[in-house]
Amino acid sequence: MTLGATITPEGIRFAVWSSSARRLWVSLFDDSGAREIDRLELKPEGEGVHALLVPGHGDGTRYGFRADGDYAPERGLWFDPDKLLTDPYAVEVDRRYQYHWRLAAKRNEGADTASLMPKAVARSLPEPVPAKPPLFQPGGLIYELNVRSFTKLHPDVPEAQRGTIAALAHPAIIEHLKRLGVSAVELMPVTASIDERHLPPLGLSNAWGYNPVTFMALDPHLAPGGLKELRDTVAELRKAGIGTILDLVFNHTGESDRLGPTLSLRGLDALAYYRHQPDGRLVNDTGTGNTVACDHPVAREMVLDTLRHFVRHAGVDGFRFDLAPVLGRVDGAFDPDAPLLGDIAGDPVLADRVLIAEPWDIGPNGYRLGNFRPPYLEWNDRYRDDVRRFWRGDAGAIGALATRLAGSSDVFGEEGRPTSRTVNFIAAHDGMTLADIVAYERKHNEANGEQNRDGHNDNLSWNNGAEGETDDEAIATARSSDQRALLAALFASRGTIMLTAGDEFGRTQKGNNNAYAQDNAITWLDWAGRDQALEQYTSSLAALRRAFPALAHTRFLTGEPADGSEIPDVAWLTETGVPLGESDWNDAGRHRLVMLLGDSEGERLAVMINGDRRQCVFTLPARDGFEWRPAIETQPVDLARPLPGRCVSFLIERRR
């Protein structure tokens, strides 16, 4: 079934689905969107579809829907014809959503909401982008970024363009991404969203966008040029060899809990679009107040149509799914073979796209790391936590570190699969920045207005310099070393890796680990004050990863020879150059090891890890006719000299 506003030679066909509404209308507005010029009742066409062909209207027409039926929130029924509703299939809205209490008023207790609501805009969609395989391949580098904060302060981007999707196509931005070896940018949500109702009274706004109203229409704030802006930017990035992944939120909407606003799905058919308890209460597996019923056939098709829309008309490489277990819940329980997950992976338009799951929600048995089927990649928070534990100095962390560096076979080696589906990361948008991990032992979310109660309490972070250290320069040096060590571990890890924008040059949020409500200098990247030495080091790590392909392989490290080689793909050594024995692995105080990688060309790369604060001389095994050389120009290494504490160093074995 074709839903939404379809422009034809005869006019516009408006169509919307509801299984429970008794009557539905389309409201048409003038070009400013301020005045309702007509209200036309839609006609039932069967199977819940209500539609009407309206002659005399075309591209640019502003509209919304209205629905009438029973009003009984305790039974999941919210019909109120005074609520103007956004088309779930809207491809454009004329302005941003702003919360107002009347949007959440009970029926007959609030005035008509048309003046408060953005209007959907009917658009003729461009011809589909020619089908091309995604540029991004597993094992590459994903660069997660918030569109607005990324360029808001960038001095080379024209001021009028800063903070928009178009800014990502600026030559200065593309050059930065290329220096880092970025395979694909992952854009945090760019669809139209609304602030949570508690934010406006605090003078705050949602800076992340994880509170959508509908799923296709872009946020006019981020994409003033609409779909064309996204399409053109994706094309420019592709010319530079960089793919685009969209972070999409299908698990909930900004209509929130029972006290939330009626904006779209709730007013059309809340019982169908949202999951409910047997007693009529909304299920809250997302922590936001509602949960989309992704096992309902109409909701499933809406998700699929959204994904196809962004592939066909914007040419994106793929998608990251926020709280992805919701997409796999059938009758409330997660099923890796859920219809929607299978439909996405098997769809002719979507089957070759990059698919990334955030494998947890807060519902029953909601932690599902490792439980998605191929081809889904998964955010690996066990990688994040185990690597942080090692560099924090936790006892007994060396075995977990090696497992994470080798691809996390304990998580993703199910059914004997030889390759990893991990997305390794040290820090992401949700949590402390890389720089803050080594500078703040505890979160500092006071600016969020919730008395520091929000956000995670267990950050596995540390304050480098807290032990009576008063030398500011020494503290800064120690923190810089720890950041370099964390970055080096990330770039030396098997599987896909993800870096959050700004972590390559020391961005800070002053300890705020839940900065979703900070559309200000807390989250805006400080390009003028960035740590350029750290940025250069990160670029060097990226160059090494490209030069030694074994680093980016997705095959688990096994200790067996690599393809076409007699050299084992990995050997785990002590700092003296001998294999780690059982007693070494079980030594809770051990914080040193060597990961000796081999590749199909017969070369070896030594990743020497000194997690101790004391310096140490490392010894590597020698081969006749070969010599060890520094693998990174900015990091000269001499085996005759001790390696500093808290560092990762790289040597590559080449023929003399």
Secondary structure, DSSP 4 states (H G I P E B T S, - for coil): ---EEEEETTEEEEEEE-SS-SEEEEEEE-TTS-SEEEEEE-EEEETTEEEEEETT--TT-EEEEEEES-EEGGGTEE--TTS-B--TT-S-BSS-----GGGGPPTTSS---TTTSPPEE--PPPPPPPP---S--TTSEEEEE-HHHHHTT-TTS-GGGTTSGGGGGSHHHHHHHHHTT-SEEEEPP-B-B---TTSGGGT---SS---BSSSSSBPTTT-TTHHHHHHHHHHHHHHTT-EEEEEE--S--TT-STTS---SHHHHHHHHHB-B-TTSPBP-SSSSS--B-TTSHHHHHHHHHHHHHHHHHH---EEEETTGGGGGEETTEE-TT-HHHHHHHH-TTTTTSEEEE--B-SSTT-B-TT-SPTT-EEE-HHHHHHHHHHHHT-TT-HHHHHHHHTT-HHHH-GGG-SB--EEEES--SSS--HHHHTT-SS---GGGTSTT-SS-S------TT-SS---HHHHHHHHHHHHHHHHHHHHTSSSEEEEETTGGGT---TT-S-GGG--STTTS--STT--HHHHHHHHHHHHHHHHSGGGG--BPP-SSBPTT-SSBSEEEE-TTSSB--HHHHT-TT--EEEEEEE-TTS-EEEEEEE-SSS-B-------TTEEEEESSTTS---TTSPBPSSEEEEEEEEE-
